[in-house]
């Protein structure tokens, strides 16, 4: 029986919304954020460049405000329950900043099972982003074999490296780069969780 490790993208995989565009709408900077996010999802902008530009859009907003808004993002509850029940084998892998998503990750119940980008604060504002996660490089540190689930262009290398790579299209379209390398494409949360449950028993 294979003891799979499970890696999950956060935005539009665990959550039912893209996090930064959703809160940008509430903060009045939606158009700038949406354009950058969509370009990144399609692979037109390198993730690191795009992410730092998106941080710039929100850096003048107190971190506490951004964190509180993110903590209320709607979740795919069936998937979250699977992760909670199998916490010792499940990890969130996201480019989002630790200081923004800590409350959300606590709500999910995965505070010790998260790989994310990191920032330093000064007087309650982002001072410096000192690490932007490289999902591809991360896979070399993960216990094998592993399952990877995601939807965006920056998930493609992680999904390609997985023994079971799943493109999840239950929230938004799966990026072409993911479809080109995924071993499976699933478009319904219930079917996704059923499949993950079966992988537990292999």
C-alpha positions in Angstrom: 0.0 0.0 0.0 1.4 3.4 -1.0 1.6 6.0 1.8 0.9 9.1 -0.3 1.7 12.6 0.8 -1.0 15.0 -0.5 -0.1 18.6 -1.6 -2.9 21.1 -2.3 -2.9 24.5 -3.9 -4.9 27.0 -1.8 -6.6 29.4 -4.2 -9.5 27.9 -6.1 -8.6 24.5 -4.9 -9.1 24.6 -1.1 -10.9 27.9 -1.5 -14.0 28.6 -3.6 -12.5 32.0 -4.7 -9.2 33.4 -5.9 -8.0 35.1 -2.6 -6.3 38.2 -3.7 -8.8 39.3 -6.4 -11.7 38.7 -3.9 -10.2 40.9 -1.2 -9.0 43.4 -3.8 -12.6 43.9 -4.8 -13.5 44.8 -1.2 -10.6 47.2 -1.0 -11.3 49.0 -4.3 -8.3 47.7 -6.3 -9.9 44.8 -8.1 -9.2 45.6 -11.8 -5.4 45.8 -11.3 -5.4 42.6 -9.2 -7.6 40.7 -11.6 -5.5 41.5 -14.6 -2.3 40.3 -12.9 -3.9 37.2 -11.5 -5.4 36.1 -14.8 -2.1 36.7 -16.7 -0.3 34.6 -14.1 -2.9 31.8 -14.3 -2.5 31.7 -18.1 1.3 31.6 -17.8 1.9 35.0 -19.4 3.8 36.4 -16.4 6.3 34.5 -14.2 4.7 33.8 -10.9 7.3 35.6 -8.8 7.2 38.8 -10.8 3.4 38.8 -10.8 3.1 38.0 -7.1 5.4 40.8 -6.1 3.4 43.2 -8.2 0.2 42.0 -6.5 1.8 42.5 -3.1 2.6 46.1 -4.2 -1.1 46.7 -4.8 -2.0 45.7 -1.3 1.1 46.8 0.7 -0.4 50.1 1.7 -3.3 48.2 3.4 -2.6 47.2 7.1 -1.8 43.5 7.2 -4.5 42.9 9.9 -7.2 44.2 7.6 -6.1 42.0 4.7 -5.7 39.0 7.0 -9.2 39.4 8.5 -10.8 39.6 5.0 -8.9 36.5 3.8 -10.0 34.6 6.9 -13.6 34.7 5.8 -13.0 33.3 2.2 -15.4 30.6 1.3 -13.9 27.0 1.4 -14.5 23.8 -0.3 -15.7 22.1 2.9 -15.5 18.5 1.7 -11.9 18.9 0.7 -11.1 20.7 4.0 -12.7 17.9 5.9 -10.5 15.3 4.0 -7.4 17.3 4.9 -8.4 17.6 8.6 -9.0 13.8 8.8 -5.7 13.1 7.2 -3.7 16.0 8.6 -0.5 14.0 9.0 -0.3 13.4 5.3 -1.7 16.7 3.9 0.0 20.0 3.1 -1.0 23.3 1.7 1.4 24.7 -0.9 0.7 28.3 -1.8 2.4 31.4 -3.1 0.4 33.6 -0.7 2.1 35.4 2.2 2.2 33.9 5.7 1.2 37.2 7.3 -2.0 37.3 5.1 -3.2 33.7 5.3 -2.3 32.7 8.9 -5.9 33.1 10.1 -7.3 31.3 7.1 -4.9 28.4 7.6 -5.8 28.2 11.3 -9.4 28.0 10.3 -8.7 25.2 7.9 -6.7 23.5 10.7 -3.4 23.2 8.9 -1.2 25.7 10.6 1.7 23.3 10.9 1.2 21.9 7.4 1.8 24.9 5.2 4.4 25.9 2.6 4.0 29.6 1.6 5.8 32.8 0.8 7.0 34.9 3.7 7.2 38.6 4.6 8.6 40.9 7.2 6.3 43.5 8.8 7.0 47.1 10.0 4.4 48.9 12.0 1.6 46.6 10.8 2.5 46.9 7.1 4.4 44.6 4.8 8.0 45.8 4.8 9.7 43.2 2.7 8.9 39.9 1.0 11.9 37.7 1.7 10.8 34.4 0.3 8.5 33.7 -2.7 7.8 29.9 -2.7 8.9 27.9 -5.7 6.5 25.0 -5.9 8.7 23.1 -8.3 11.7 23.2 -6.0 9.5 22.3 -3.0 8.7 18.9 -4.6 12.3 17.7 -4.1 11.8 18.0 -0.3 8.5 16.2 -0.1 8.2 12.6 1.0 7.6 10.3 -1.9 5.2 9.2 -3.4 3.0 12.3 -3.5 -0.3 13.5 -4.9 -0.6 17.1 -6.1 -3.8 19.0 -6.7 -4.1 22.5 -8.3 -5.5 24.5 -11.1 -3.1 27.3 -12.0 -0.1 27.6 -14.3 2.3 27.8 -11.3 1.0 24.4 -10.1 2.0 22.7 -13.3 5.5 21.6 -12.4 4.4 20.4 -9.0 1.6 18.4 -10.6 3.9 17.0 -13.3 6.4 15.8 -10.6 3.7 14.0 -8.6 2.9 10.3 -8.9 -0.7 11.3 -9.2 -1.2 14.9 -10.5 -4.7 16.2 -10.4 -6.0 19.3 -12.2 -9.0 20.6 -10.3 -11.5 22.6 -12.2 -14.4 22.8 -9.7 -13.9 26.6 -9.2 -12.3 27.9 -12.4 -10.9 26.6 -15.6 -7.8 24.4 -15.2 -4.8 26.1 -16.8 -3.6 24.6 -20.1 -0.2 23.9 -18.6 -1.8 21.8 -15.9 -4.0 19.9 -18.4 -0.9 19.1 -20.4 0.8 17.3 -17.5 -1.9 16.2 -15.1 -2.6 12.5 -14.9 -6.2 13.3 -13.9 -8.6 16.3 -14.4 -11.6 16.5 -12.0 -14.3 19.1 -12.1 -16.5 18.3 -9.1 -15.5 18.5 -5.4 -17.3 15.4 -4.4 -15.6 13.4 -7.1 -12.3 14.8 -6.1 -12.6 13.8 -2.5 -13.9 10.4 -3.5 -10.8 9.9 -5.6 -8.5 11.1 -2.8 -10.2 8.7 -0.4 -9.5 5.8 -2.9 -5.8 6.9 -3.1 -5.6 6.6 0.7 -6.4 2.9 0.4 -3.9 2.1 -2.4 
